[in-house]
Amino acid sequence: MLTILSGVGFLLLTLAVFSLFSLKFPKGSEAMSGMANAAVASFLVEAVHKYITGDLLGIAFLGEVGATAGSLGGVAAGVMVPICMGANPVFAVVGGLACGGYGILPGFIAGYIIGLVSPYIEKYLPTGLDLILGALTVAPLARLVAFAVDPAVNSVLTMIGGTISAAAEQSPLVMGFLLGGIMKMICTSPLSSMALTAMLGLTGLPMGIAAIACFGGSFTNGMIFHKMHYGDKSNVIAVMLEPLTQAHIVTKHPIPIFTSNFFGGGLAGLAAAALGIVNNAPGTASPIPGMIAPFGFNPPLKVVLALVLAAAGGLLAGYVGGTVFSRLENRKAAPVVYGDPLADDEEEAFNA
């Protein structure tokens, strides 16, 4: 029980830190979006091409493509984060290349610093020299930041990820429900579950739970949007494919959506834990990557069964949540009718 509490507690603490960063730090939300994009560019490509088309299907060229992409997570973060923050693309690429050999989190931090510094380089350096001098300044700065933060940051997040993994191995069903529910809520929130799992370096069963939960929870989102009449069919499809596209609706109705998400993700995670689905591609906690990546590490029929059960659990949670919350909203919206006691007395006197 202590291991479970520690795992969930560390996960919630990490979520709180990233939420604070996303909401309060300058351009924090844009930086987190860049981190998610970097996870797609590196870990998703690695998961599909190295483990599925490479190892499973035996296409050596695509396997090499995936292995190369997966080894450049730090470079991808160093490039994508400042670009999403609005930095000069040349500075972003220079800073990202300087992060070669480092993981995705040191690359993220270096990219964030470059994203903050690069506007000042363009502002204060003379036109024509800003690009050259800026590139020569950005490269060592990015490398220095990555070098400085690498030991401490990686050790802390590795410890947190290890605790979550230990809790999942010790009590897979309990952690399947809790981890799946929390991850699906993160997946639907403005935070990125892909970025969070990439930072934590989750692999194995916990990453399998997170991936399947994000897939199954997408059916929860679709059902809750349908039952609660949040938008039209295009909104329903969009929230199932990528919840962040419907952030304007999610933020208006957080309680019905996130409550249903927790149970939908929890049921999907429970299915993944019961079947022992593993996923060694961190950062693939999103509906579409979560559906694809597990095929690279598990028997295909087992993955298909997990996806079917996850979809069923997600639909059930969405249907129940949509039914309950729609009735609650109808009760609040129904006008209160007050009777007129004098009218009853007049009617009785007239009948007499």
N, C-alpha and C positions, 0 to 999 in steps of 0.2 A: 504493500500500500504506500509506503514511504517513497518507493521508486516512482510509482505512478504520480503521486502528488508533486514530486520533484520535477518529473518530466513535464507535466502540464503547467506547473508553476513557472518553470524556465521558459516554456513556450509563450505563456501570457506576458511574462516580463519582457521577452524579446519583442513581442507584438507591441507592447506599450512603448518601448524605446523607438521602434520604427514608426509608430503612429505619431509620436512626438516630433520625430525628425521630419516626417512628411507634412505635418500640419504647421509646425512652428519655424523650421529652419528656412532660410532663403532658398526658394526654388526646390524645396525638398520633395514636393510631389512630382515635379518634372524629373528629378534625379532618380526617384524610384521607378518611374516609367522607363527611363533609360536602362536601369538595371534589369527590368523585366524583358526589354527588347534584347539585351545582351544574352540573357538566358535562352531566349528563342534561337538567337543566331549561333550559339555555341552548343548548349546542352541538348536542345531539341534535335539539331542536326546530328549531333553525336549519337543520340539515342536511336534515331531512325536509321541512319546510314551505317554506323559502326556495328550496332548490335542486331539490326533487323536485315537490311539489305546486304550488309557485309558478312557478319557471322552466320546469320540464319539462312540467307539465300546464297551465300558464297560468292558475292560479287566483290572481288578484292579492291577494285578501284573505288567503289563507293564506301567500302570499309575504311579505306585510307582517308577519304574525304571526311568521314565522321570523326575519326580519331584526331585528325588535324584540327577540326573545328572545336572539339571538346578540350583540346589542350590550350586553346587561346581564349578561355573565358575572361581572364584578366584584361587582355587586349580589347576584347569586345566591350567590356564594361568601361574601360578607359576611353573608348571612342564614343560609345552611345550616350553615356551620361552627360558629358558636356554638350553634345549635339542637341539632346532633348532640353538642355538648359538654355539653348540659344547661342552657344559659343561659336566662334569661327570654326568651320569644319576642318580647316588645315591644322589649327591648334589641337582640335580634338583627336585627329589621327596621329599627330606627332606625340601627344601625351599617351595615347593608347599604345602605340608601338613601343614606347619606353617602358611600358608595364609588362613586356614580354617575360615569361617565366614565373609570373606571380598569379595567384588565384583571382577569382572573380571579385571577392570582397576588397582586397587591397587595390585592385583596379577600379572598383567603384569609388573608394575614398579618394584615390588620386584623381579620377575623372571629375569628382565633385569639386575638388580644389581648383582644378584647371577651369571648370565651368565658371567659378567665381572670379578667377584672376584674369582670364582672357579678355573680358571687356575693357579692363583698365589698361592692358597692354596696347590694345587698338586705340584707346583714347589718348594715351600720353606719348606714344612713340610716333615719330614722323611718318607720314604716309610714304610708302615705298620701302621703308626700313622696318615697319611694324611686323610684316610677315616674316622676314628673315630673322630679325632679332628676337621676335616673339617665339618662333620655332626653336631657336637655339636656347631660349630661356625655359620654355615649357617642358622640353624633353628631360633635362636633369631634374627639374622640379617634380615632375610626375614620378620619375624613378626614385627620387629621394623619399617622397611621401609613401610610396608603396613599400620601400625598404624599411621605413620607420615603423609602419603600422602592422606589417605582416606578422611578426612573432606574437604580439599581444592579442591582436584581433582574432587571428586564426585559432589560437589556443583557447580563447574564451568561447568562441562559437563552436569549435570542435567539441568542447566539453558539454555545451548545451545540447548539441546534436547527439552526442554519445549518450547523454542522460535520457533523451527522448527515445533513442533506439533501444536502450536497455529496458525502459518501461514497456515499450511495445513488445519486446521479446519475452518479458516476464509475464505480462498480462495482455496478450494480443487482442482479445475481444473487448476488454474495457478500453484500452488505448485506441482500438479501431474506431469505437464509437466517439470517444472524446476528441481524438486527434482529427478524425474525419469531419466532425461537426465544426470544430474550430477552423480547420483549414478551408472549409467551404464558405464560412462567414468571411474569412480573409479574402478568398477568391472573389467574392461579390462586392467587397468594400473597395474604397479607393486605393487601399494598399494592394500590393501584388503578392499573391501566394507563390508565384514563380520566383520573384525576387527573394522572398523570405526563405523558401526551401533551398534556393541556390546559396544564400548567405550561410545558412546553417549546415550546408553540405549533407543534407539528408540522403541516405541511400537505404537499400534493403527494404524491409517490411514497412518502416515508417513512410518512406517515399512512395511505396506502393499504395499504402492507405491514402496518402494525400492525393495522389494522382487519380485513383478510382473515385475518391470522394468528390473531387472537383467535377469529374464526369457525371456521376450520379446526381449531384446537386444541381447540375444544369437543368435536369428535368423538373426538379423542385421549382426552380426559377420560372421555367416555362409554364408550369401548372398554376403557380401563384399569380403570375401576370394574367393568365387566362381567366382564372376564377374571380380575381379582384378587378378585372377590366382595367388593368394598367396599360394603356396604349392599345394599339391594334396588333394584327398578326405579325407585322414587321418587327414590332417591339418584342413580341414573344420570341421570335426566331433569333433576334439580335442578342437578347439577354441569355439565351441558351448557349450561343456560340461564344460570346465574350461579354460578361456582365458589365465591364467598365464602360461599354458603349451606352448603357442605360443608367449611368450614375445619377442623372438628373431625376429619374423616377425613383431609384433606390433611396436616395437621400430624403425624398418626400414621404416615403412609407417604410421607415427602417424596421419598425417592430414586426409587422407581418412577414416581411421578407427575410430578415435575419433570423427570426425565431424558426420559421419553416426551414431555412437553410441549415440551421444547426442539426435539426432532426434528419433532414434529407441527406446531408453529408455524413451524419453519424451512422445512418443505416447503410449507406454505401460503403463507408469505412469498415463497418462491421462485416460486410460481405467480403471485402478484400482481406481482412484479418483472418476470417474463418477459412478462406481458401489459401492463405499464405502467399498472397501476391507480393513479389518483390520488384523493386525498380531501382536500378543503380545509376540512373540518370537524374541527378539533382536538378531542381529548377524546372521540372516538367509538370508542376501542379497547376493545371489549367484544363478546361474541358476537352479541347482537341488534343493537345500534347498528352494529357492524362489518359486519353483513350488509346493513343498509338504506342507510347513508350513501353508499357508493360509487355507488349508482344516480344520485345527484344530479350526478356529475361525469364519468361515463363512459358509453359506449354500453351499453344494457341487456344485449345479448347478450354483450358482453365481460365484464361483471360476473357474469352467470350462469355463464359458462365458468370464471371465476376461482373462484367459490364451489364449483362442482362439483369442480374440481381440488383446491381447499383441503380440502374434505370428504374426498376420496379420500386425500390425503396424510395428513390427520389420522387417518383410520381405519387406514391402513397403519402409522403410527408407534405407534398405540395397540395394534394387534394384535401387532406385533413386540415392543413393550415389555412388554405383558401376558404374552405367551408366555415371554419370557426371564426376567422377574422371578418369574413363578409357579413356573417350574422351579427357580430358585434358592431360593425360599422352601420348596418341597417338599423339596429336598435338606437344608436346614437343619432342617426339622421331622422328617425321617425318623429313626427310632431306629437306633442302631448296635447290631448284633447280633454278639456275640463268641462264637466256637465254643468248645466244651469239648474240649481234646485228650485228656483221660482217657476221655471217652465214646467216641472213635474207637478207642482201644486196647482198651477193654472189648468193643466190638462185634467187633473182629478176633479177640480171644481166644475169644469165644463161637462165632464161625463156624468156628474151627479145631477 
